[in-house]
Amino acid sequence: FKIVIGVSLATREGRLGCLGPGREGWACVLASVTMLHADKRALETNLKVSLLQIREKELNFYTQNCLAVGTQSALLAGFAYAGLTQVSVPPEAPYVVRLLYLLFTTAAMSCELIAVLNTTLLSMLGPGLALRGPDGSMHQAVDGMMLEYRRAFFTFALGLLAFHMSALMFGWLMFRPLVASSMTVCILVALRVLWRYVVRIFAKFQLPKDMVVSGRFAAETDGVDPNGDGVVMSGLIHEQQAMAAAAGLGRAGHGAPPVGAGHGGPPAGHAGGSYGAGSSSTAAVNTLTSAEASAQIAAKQSWFKFM
């Protein structure tokens, strides 16, 4: 059965010119079927490589972000550790001030170390999963890094806030009330300016949810693993075939003579029949192709925010 299908496809493409009786003819048939199979495999491999190259850009984006957050978190964690080990807490200071200073400093160091650990693991295990995992591991790695990176960034911001509060309590711990009050005002103003900068930058560069484009191509899975690249490739190939069929029907419709031209109307027996059915089928195929294209564009849009 496969040989018959291969012969028909090869004959349609004009690739069989040696069909003849005897053993040579069947050898030519088998060789042509093998070539068709190899061409299909090459097409699937090239398409899969192209899909992975698009998704790899997102992987590199989140990897670089994790490295940047991890570097800054390590710096702040070192400062907080120095505040715990290198600062001599005066015993005559109020108990509440000493307690708050130690709590904020410890919280800053802990949050930044958590951010360092998270970003380090993400930058190591995420690309490792995408590189050495089975089919669909690239999507799993990118989606997981996207979620965990946002958590690590939140931990980094929380540690940064605790670091400022530790500096504020350090002023009340080591200096007189007048100096401590001046330091408190400066730190609060710095926090206010820092917050305004963050809000302004995020508002300028953040994309709306309905405009974010992901490197992932979605396809109809019907219960199959949606991370499988085979499912995605099958959906894309099916879409291209539908668009090519619609384009062929459109060209055939434009090349045909107008209905009833020079004949005073449609031929007898075709009124409301094959002519109307042909135009309606062409419109239905075009409508179906437009719906598939719209669904494909909507599937490319991700729910996450740009960060």
NORLINPE-V446274 format. One record per pair of residues at least 12 apart in sequence whose C-alpha atoms are under 7 Angstrom apart, sorted by the first residue. I is the first residue (numbers start at 1). J is the second residue. D is the distance in Angstrom with one decimal. If there is no record, write none. Layout:
I:J:D, I:J:D
//
This chain:
3:33:6.6, 6:33:5.0, 7:29:6.5, 7:33:6.9, 10:32:6.8, 48:229:6.8, 54:215:5.7, 55:215:5.0, 55:216:6.5, 58:142:6.8, 59:142:5.5, 62:145:6.7, 62:146:6.8, 63:123:5.3, 66:119:4.9, 66:123:6.3, 66:149:6.6, 67:119:6.5, 67:123:6.9, 69:153:6.9, 70:115:6.4, 70:116:4.6, 70:119:5.5, 70:120:6.8, 73:112:4.9, 73:113:6.8, 73:115:6.3, 73:116:5.8, 73:156:6.3, 74:112:6.6, 74:113:6.7, 74:116:6.1, 76:112:6.7, 77:108:7.0, 77:109:4.6, 77:112:5.3, 77:113:6.2, 80:105:5.7, 80:108:6.4, 80:109:5.2, 81:109:6.3, 83:105:6.9, 84:105:6.9, 93:173:6.2, 97:169:6.6, 97:173:6.3, 98:173:6.7, 100:169:6.9, 101:166:5.4, 101:169:5.2, 101:170:6.3, 104:162:5.4, 104:163:6.8, 104:165:6.3, 104:166:5.0, 105:162:6.9, 105:163:6.4, 105:166:5.3, 107:159:6.8, 107:162:6.3, 108:159:4.4, 108:160:6.7, 108:162:4.9, 108:163:5.2, 111:155:5.7, 111:156:6.4, 111:158:6.8, 111:159:4.8, 112:155:6.9, 112:156:5.6, 112:159:5.5, 115:152:5.0, 115:155:5.8, 115:156:5.7, 118:152:6.1, 119:152:6.6, 122:145:6.4, 126:141:5.2, 126:145:6.5, 129:141:6.2, 135:228:5.9, 135:229:6.5, 136:227:4.5, 136:228:4.8, 136:229:6.0, 139:227:6.3, 164:187:7.0, 168:183:6.7, 168:184:5.6, 168:187:6.6, 171:183:6.4, 206:306:5.5, 206:307:6.9, 207:305:6.5, 207:306:5.9, 209:303:5.7, 209:304:6.5, 209:305:6.1, 210:301:6.4, 211:301:6.5, 212:301:5.4, 212:302:5.8, 213:300:5.7, 213:301:4.6, 213:302:6.0, 214:300:5.5, 214:301:5.9, 214:302:5.7, 216:300:6.3, 217:232:6.5, 217:300:6.0, 218:232:6.3, 218:296:7.0, 218:299:5.7, 218:300:6.9, 219:231:6.7, 219:232:5.4, 219:235:5.3, 220:235:6.8, 242:289:6.6, 243:289:6.1, 246:285:5.9, 246:286:5.9, 249:282:6.3, 250:282:7.0
//
